[in-house]
Amino acid sequence: MISNPLHDGIGEAFSSPFSFFAIERHPPIRRYHRHLRVMDRRRTSDHLRIVGHAIAATENASWRSSMSLSVQNLDRSKGAESLRGSKAPCEVIPETSSAPYFAFEHGGFEISIISDGYLEIPEEIFTPEVAPRQRSEVLARMETVGRTVHVPANIPVLRYRDELILFDVGGGDKYQATDGRFFQNLQAAGFDPNAVTKIVFTHAHPDHTGATLASDGSLAFPNATYFVGAGEWDYWMDPDFFSKAPEAIHDFGRGAQRDIGAVRERAVMLKPGDDVIPGIRAIDTAGHTPGHLSFELAGEGGLIIAVDAATSEIVAVEHPDWHFGYDTIPELAVRNRRRLLDRASTDKTKLLGFHWTYPGLGFVEVHGNAYRYVPIA
C-alpha cells in the first residue's frame, strides 16, 4: 500500500510580491549540454538497473553524439565501488541513431526521461529574497548566461504492460524558444504519440502543458486519457479567475485554460491519494500551484516523481525554505517541499526532478538543517 503523508489545504492568499516575474523569450545563444555522469552511488537502490544515454543537443536540437552506459547491480551499502565486474562500457552512437535518452527500471515500470530542451529563467526567480553575495554563490553552481539560468526540462515516460504514460508534455510552441523539443525527441526515441494511453498533468504551467495542442489545433496525443488534479482544474478554470488572480499570472491562466480546457471531455480528476493506475499514486505537493501533484511509484525502495515541488536540486534541496518566484502560494510550497524532502531522506526514496540536471534521478540526504542531492546518474 502506498502511503500518502503529504497533505495540506490550499486556501491561502498569495503572500509573496516576488511571485511570477515575467520570463523573457530569448533565442538560444549557445549550445545546451547535459552529460550523463557516473557519480556518487552511496544511496543507490539494490540491484537497480540503469540504462542511460548522454545527451548533447545544439540550439536546433539536432543530436551531435552520445554515449551509452549500462550500470547493473549497484549495492546501496557499498557505493560506487560496488559496481560488480568491470567499468561500465561506453559506446559512441552514430549521429544517425535515435535521440539519446536515459532509461531505467523501477518495479514493473520502464521509465525513460525525454528532454523538452531547457528554459531560460531570470536568476531573481530562484533567489527573490536572497542577499546578492549568497545569490552569486548559489548561482555560480548552476548553468547561467549573464543573469539568466538555463534550466533543463525532463519529461518522464512510463511503459507498463499495455500502458504508455506521460507525466506532462512540455511547452510545445507555446512557451519559450528553447523548449518544445519533447514531441520530436519522443518520436526519435522510438515512441509513437498515437500509442500514448494516459497523460498526467502534474500542474498547468505552460512548460508542462503547452504541447497539448498541435499547431493545427488538434490534440497532439489523440488517443490519450488526461489526468488533472481536481484542485488544479478548479483554480485555473474558475470563471472568475482573471478577477481573482494577480495580473502577473494572467498569461499563465490563459495558457492553462487553453490546454486543460482542450481535454475537458477526456479529463479524469485526481485528488491526493488517488491512483492513475495501480502503483502510481498522487501526492499532495500544492504550493507551486494550488493543485500541484507529485506521484509515487510502487516498487522496491520507492520512487517519487517530484516535478516542481522542488524546482532545483541545488536551490530547492539545499535551501528548502527559500521562496521560488513562480510559486503561487510560497509558504505552502515551502511546507510541502520540506515534507517531501524529509520523507525522501528518511525513507531513502528515490526522487525524479523535472528541472534537475539531466536525467534528474537521485536521493536526498539530510545535511545540516537542510538536504543535499545525491545523483544516481
C-alpha positions as CSV (number, residue, x, y, z in Angstrom):
1,M,0.0,0.0,0.0
2,I,1.5,3.4,-1.0
3,S,1.5,5.8,1.9
4,N,0.5,9.4,1.4
5,P,1.7,11.6,4.3
6,L,1.7,14.8,2.4
7,H,-1.5,16.7,2.7
8,D,-2.3,20.3,3.3
9,G,-5.0,22.8,2.4
10,I,-4.6,25.3,-0.4
11,G,-6.8,28.0,1.0
12,E,-4.1,30.6,1.5
13,A,-3.7,34.0,0.0
14,F,-0.9,35.0,-2.3
15,S,1.9,36.2,0.1
16,S,4.9,36.9,-2.0
17,P,5.5,40.1,-4.1
18,F,8.1,38.1,-6.0
19,S,5.8,35.5,-7.5
20,F,5.7,35.3,-11.2
21,F,8.3,37.5,-12.6
22,A,7.9,37.8,-16.3
23,I,10.0,35.4,-18.4
24,E,11.7,37.0,-21.4
25,R,11.7,34.9,-24.5
26,H,15.3,34.8,-25.7
27,P,16.6,32.8,-28.7
28,P,19.2,30.2,-27.8
29,I,22.7,31.8,-27.8
30,R,24.9,28.8,-27.1
31,R,24.9,25.0,-27.1
32,Y,22.9,23.3,-24.4
33,H,24.9,20.4,-22.9
34,R,23.7,17.9,-20.4
35,H,26.0,14.9,-19.9
36,L,25.1,11.8,-18.1
37,R,27.6,11.2,-15.4
38,V,28.5,8.3,-13.2
39,M,28.6,9.9,-9.8
40,D,28.4,9.0,-6.1
41,R,26.1,6.0,-5.8
42,R,26.3,5.8,-2.0
43,R,22.5,5.5,-1.7
44,T,21.7,3.6,-4.9
45,S,18.9,1.0,-4.5
46,D,19.9,-2.7,-4.5
47,H,20.2,-4.2,-8.0
48,L,18.8,-1.1,-9.6
49,R,19.3,-1.4,-13.4
50,I,20.1,1.9,-15.1
51,V,20.5,2.3,-18.8
52,G,21.4,5.8,-19.8
53,H,22.4,7.8,-22.8
54,A,24.3,11.1,-22.5
55,I,22.6,14.0,-24.1
56,A,24.2,16.7,-26.2
57,A,22.0,19.0,-28.2
58,T,22.7,22.0,-30.4
59,E,20.5,25.1,-30.5
60,N,18.3,23.5,-33.1
61,A,18.0,20.3,-31.1
62,S,20.0,18.2,-33.6
63,W,21.9,15.4,-31.8
64,R,25.6,15.6,-32.2
65,S,26.9,12.5,-30.5
66,S,26.2,10.4,-27.4
67,M,27.4,7.7,-25.2
68,S,25.6,4.7,-23.8
69,L,26.1,3.5,-20.3
70,S,24.9,0.4,-18.6
71,V,25.1,0.1,-14.8
72,Q,23.9,-3.0,-13.1
73,N,23.7,-4.4,-9.6
74,L,24.5,-1.4,-7.5
75,D,24.8,-2.1,-3.8
76,R,23.4,0.7,-1.6
77,S,25.7,-0.2,1.3
78,K,28.9,-0.1,-0.7
79,G,28.5,2.8,-3.0
80,A,30.3,3.4,-6.3
81,E,32.9,0.8,-5.7
82,S,30.2,-1.8,-5.6
83,L,29.9,-1.9,-9.3
84,R,30.1,-5.6,-10.0
85,G,32.5,-6.6,-12.7
86,S,34.4,-4.1,-14.9
87,K,33.7,-0.5,-15.5
88,A,30.5,0.3,-17.3
89,P,31.1,0.1,-21.1
90,C,30.9,3.3,-23.2
91,E,29.9,3.2,-26.8
92,V,29.8,6.0,-29.3
93,I,26.4,6.1,-31.0
94,P,26.4,7.4,-34.6
95,E,24.7,10.7,-35.3
96,T,22.1,8.8,-37.4
97,S,20.8,6.9,-34.3
98,S,17.7,7.9,-32.5
99,A,17.8,10.8,-30.0
100,P,19.8,9.7,-26.9
101,Y,17.9,9.4,-23.6
102,F,18.2,8.0,-20.2
103,A,16.1,5.0,-19.2
104,F,15.8,2.8,-16.1
105,E,13.5,0.3,-14.5
106,H,11.6,0.6,-11.2
107,G,9.3,-2.1,-10.1
108,G,7.4,-3.1,-13.2
109,F,7.8,0.2,-14.8
110,E,10.1,1.1,-17.7
111,I,10.9,4.7,-17.3
112,S,12.5,6.9,-20.0
113,I,13.5,10.6,-19.5
114,I,12.9,12.6,-22.6
115,S,14.2,16.1,-22.9
116,D,12.0,19.0,-23.8
117,G,15.0,21.3,-24.1
118,Y,15.6,23.9,-21.5
119,L,14.1,27.1,-20.0
120,E,15.7,30.5,-19.6
121,I,14.7,31.9,-16.3
122,P,15.9,35.1,-14.7
123,E,18.1,34.5,-11.7
124,E,15.8,36.5,-9.4
125,I,13.2,33.8,-9.8
126,F,15.4,31.3,-8.0
127,T,16.5,33.7,-5.2
128,P,14.0,36.5,-5.0
129,E,14.7,37.3,-1.3
130,V,18.4,36.3,-1.0
131,A,21.3,38.7,-0.5
132,P,23.4,39.3,-3.6
133,R,26.5,37.6,-2.3
134,Q,24.7,34.4,-1.3
135,R,22.8,34.5,-4.6
136,S,26.0,34.7,-6.5
137,E,27.5,31.8,-4.6
138,V,24.5,29.6,-5.4
139,L,24.0,30.6,-9.0
140,A,27.7,30.0,-9.7
141,R,27.0,26.3,-9.4
142,M,24.2,26.5,-12.0
143,E,24.3,26.9,-15.7
144,T,23.9,30.6,-16.3
145,V,24.4,33.1,-19.1
146,G,24.5,36.6,-17.8
147,R,21.7,36.9,-15.3
148,T,19.7,34.0,-16.8
149,V,19.7,30.4,-15.6
150,H,19.3,27.6,-18.1
151,V,17.0,25.0,-16.6
152,P,16.5,21.5,-18.0
153,A,13.0,20.2,-18.8
154,N,12.9,16.5,-18.3
155,I,9.7,14.6,-19.0
156,P,9.2,11.0,-17.6
157,V,7.7,8.5,-20.0
158,L,6.4,5.3,-18.4
159,R,5.7,2.0,-20.1
160,Y,3.8,-0.6,-18.0
161,R,2.2,-3.6,-19.8
162,D,-0.1,-2.0,-22.4
163,E,0.1,1.5,-21.0
164,L,2.3,4.3,-22.2
165,I,2.0,7.2,-19.8
166,L,3.4,10.7,-20.0
167,F,3.9,13.0,-17.0
168,D,3.3,16.4,-18.7
169,V,4.0,17.2,-22.3
170,G,6.4,20.2,-22.3
171,G,6.0,23.6,-23.7
172,G,5.4,22.9,-27.4
173,D,5.4,26.1,-29.4
174,K,3.5,28.0,-26.7
175,Y,6.3,29.0,-24.3
176,Q,10.0,29.6,-24.9
177,A,12.1,29.3,-28.0
178,T,14.5,26.9,-26.1
179,D,11.9,24.3,-25.0
180,G,9.3,22.4,-27.0
181,R,11.5,19.6,-28.2
182,F,9.7,16.8,-26.4
183,F,7.4,15.7,-29.3
184,Q,10.3,15.2,-31.8
185,N,12.5,13.7,-29.1
186,L,9.8,11.3,-28.1
187,Q,9.5,10.0,-31.7
188,A,13.2,9.9,-32.1
189,A,13.4,7.6,-29.1
190,G,11.0,5.2,-30.8
191,F,7.7,6.1,-29.1
192,D,4.6,6.7,-31.1
193,P,2.5,9.7,-29.9
194,N,-0.6,7.8,-31.1
195,A,0.2,5.0,-28.7
196,V,0.2,7.2,-25.6
197,T,-2.7,6.0,-23.4
198,K,-2.5,8.4,-20.5
199,I,-1.2,11.9,-19.8
200,V,-0.8,13.1,-16.3
201,F,-0.8,16.8,-15.8
202,T,1.1,17.5,-12.6
203,H,0.1,21.1,-12.9
204,A,-0.9,23.6,-15.5
205,H,2.1,25.8,-16.1
206,P,2.9,26.3,-19.8
207,D,6.2,24.4,-19.7
208,H,4.2,21.4,-18.6
209,T,1.0,21.6,-20.7
210,G,1.9,23.8,-23.7
211,A,2.3,20.9,-26.1
212,T,-1.2,19.6,-25.5
213,L,-2.4,21.0,-28.9
214,A,-0.6,20.7,-32.2
215,S,-0.1,23.7,-34.4
216,D,-3.3,23.0,-36.2
217,G,-5.3,23.0,-33.0
218,S,-5.8,19.2,-32.8
219,L,-4.7,17.1,-29.8
220,A,-1.0,16.2,-30.2
221,F,-1.8,12.9,-28.4
222,P,-5.2,12.0,-29.8
223,N,-5.7,8.7,-28.1
224,A,-4.8,9.6,-24.5
225,T,-6.9,10.0,-21.4
226,Y,-5.9,13.0,-19.4
227,F,-5.5,13.2,-15.6
228,V,-5.6,16.6,-13.9
229,G,-5.6,17.4,-10.2
230,A,-9.1,18.5,-9.2
231,G,-7.7,21.4,-7.2
232,E,-5.6,22.5,-10.2
233,W,-8.6,22.3,-12.5
234,D,-10.8,24.3,-10.1
235,Y,-8.2,27.0,-9.7
236,W,-7.3,27.7,-13.4
237,M,-10.8,27.0,-14.8
238,D,-12.6,29.2,-12.3
239,P,-14.9,31.5,-14.4
240,D,-13.7,34.4,-12.1
241,F,-10.0,33.5,-12.4
242,F,-9.0,36.8,-14.1
243,S,-10.8,38.9,-11.5
244,K,-9.3,37.0,-8.6
245,A,-5.7,36.2,-9.7
246,P,-2.9,38.7,-9.8
247,E,-2.4,40.2,-13.3
248,A,1.1,38.9,-13.4
249,I,-0.2,35.3,-13.9
250,H,-3.0,36.1,-16.4
251,D,-0.9,34.8,-19.3
252,F,-0.4,31.6,-17.4
253,G,-4.1,31.5,-16.8
254,R,-4.9,31.9,-20.5
255,G,-2.5,29.1,-21.3
256,A,-3.9,26.8,-18.7
257,Q,-7.5,27.3,-19.8
258,R,-6.5,26.7,-23.4
259,D,-4.5,23.5,-22.6
260,I,-6.5,21.7,-20.0
261,G,-9.8,23.1,-21.4
262,A,-9.0,21.4,-24.6
263,V,-9.2,18.0,-22.9
264,R,-12.3,18.6,-20.9
265,E,-14.2,15.7,-22.4
266,R,-11.3,13.3,-21.8
267,A,-10.2,14.6,-18.3
268,V,-10.2,12.5,-15.2
269,M,-10.0,14.5,-11.9
270,L,-7.4,13.4,-9.4
271,K,-7.2,14.0,-5.6
272,P,-4.2,13.3,-3.4
273,G,-4.3,9.5,-2.7
274,D,-5.9,8.6,-6.0
275,D,-4.3,6.2,-8.3
276,V,-3.6,6.8,-12.0
277,I,-3.2,3.1,-12.3
278,P,-2.4,0.6,-9.5
279,G,1.1,1.5,-8.4
280,I,1.0,5.2,-9.4
281,R,-0.5,7.4,-6.6
282,A,-0.9,11.1,-6.4
283,I,0.7,13.0,-3.6
284,D,-0.4,16.5,-2.5
285,T,2.5,18.9,-3.0
286,A,0.4,22.0,-3.5
287,G,2.1,25.4,-3.3
288,H,4.0,25.8,-6.5
289,T,0.4,25.9,-7.9
290,P,-2.7,25.4,-5.8
291,G,-3.3,21.9,-7.1
292,H,0.3,20.7,-7.8
293,L,0.7,16.9,-7.5
294,S,3.7,14.7,-7.3
295,F,3.4,11.0,-7.9
296,E,4.7,7.9,-6.1
297,L,5.5,4.7,-7.9
298,A,5.3,1.4,-6.1
299,G,8.4,-0.7,-6.2
300,E,11.4,-1.7,-4.1
301,G,12.9,1.4,-2.4
302,G,10.3,3.7,-3.6
303,L,10.3,6.4,-6.3
304,I,8.6,9.8,-6.3
305,I,8.2,12.0,-9.4
306,A,8.6,15.3,-7.5
307,V,8.1,17.6,-10.5
308,D,8.1,21.2,-9.3
309,A,7.7,20.6,-5.6
310,A,11.5,21.2,-5.7
311,T,12.4,23.0,-8.8
312,S,16.2,22.8,-8.4
313,E,18.4,20.2,-6.9
314,I,20.7,23.0,-5.8
315,V,18.4,25.8,-4.7
316,A,15.3,24.0,-3.5
317,V,17.0,21.0,-2.0
318,E,19.8,22.8,-0.2
319,H,17.7,25.8,0.7
320,P,14.1,24.4,1.0
321,D,12.9,27.4,2.9
322,W,13.7,29.9,0.2
323,H,10.8,31.1,-1.9
324,F,10.7,30.4,-5.6
325,G,9.4,33.2,-7.8
326,Y,6.9,31.1,-9.6
327,D,5.3,29.5,-6.5
328,T,1.7,30.6,-6.3
329,I,1.4,30.0,-2.6
330,P,5.0,30.4,-1.3
331,E,4.6,29.3,2.3
332,L,2.6,26.3,1.4
333,A,5.2,25.4,-1.2
334,V,7.9,25.5,1.5
335,R,6.0,23.3,3.9
336,N,5.2,20.7,1.3
337,R,8.7,20.8,-0.1
338,R,10.1,20.2,3.4
339,R,7.7,17.3,4.0
340,L,8.6,15.7,0.7
341,L,12.4,16.1,1.2
342,D,12.1,14.9,4.8
343,R,10.2,11.8,3.8
344,A,12.6,11.0,0.9
345,S,15.7,11.4,3.1
346,T,14.2,9.3,5.9
347,D,12.8,6.5,3.8
348,K,15.7,6.6,1.3
349,T,13.2,7.1,-1.5
350,K,14.5,8.0,-5.0
351,L,13.3,11.3,-6.4
352,L,12.9,12.3,-10.0
353,G,13.1,16.1,-10.6
354,F,11.6,17.7,-13.7
355,H,14.0,20.6,-13.8
356,W,17.1,19.0,-12.2
357,T,20.3,18.3,-14.1
358,Y,19.5,15.6,-16.7
359,P,18.4,13.0,-16.0
360,G,17.3,14.3,-12.6
361,L,17.3,10.9,-10.7
362,G,18.8,10.5,-7.2
363,F,18.4,10.6,-3.5
364,V,18.4,13.4,-0.9
365,E,20.1,13.2,2.4
366,V,20.0,15.4,5.5
367,H,22.7,18.0,5.5
368,G,22.7,20.4,8.5
369,N,19.3,22.0,8.6
370,A,18.6,21.2,5.0
371,Y,19.4,18.5,2.5
372,R,21.7,17.7,-0.3
373,Y,21.2,15.8,-3.6
374,V,23.0,12.5,-4.3
375,P,22.5,11.8,-8.0
376,I,22.3,8.2,-9.1
377,A,23.4,9.1,-12.6
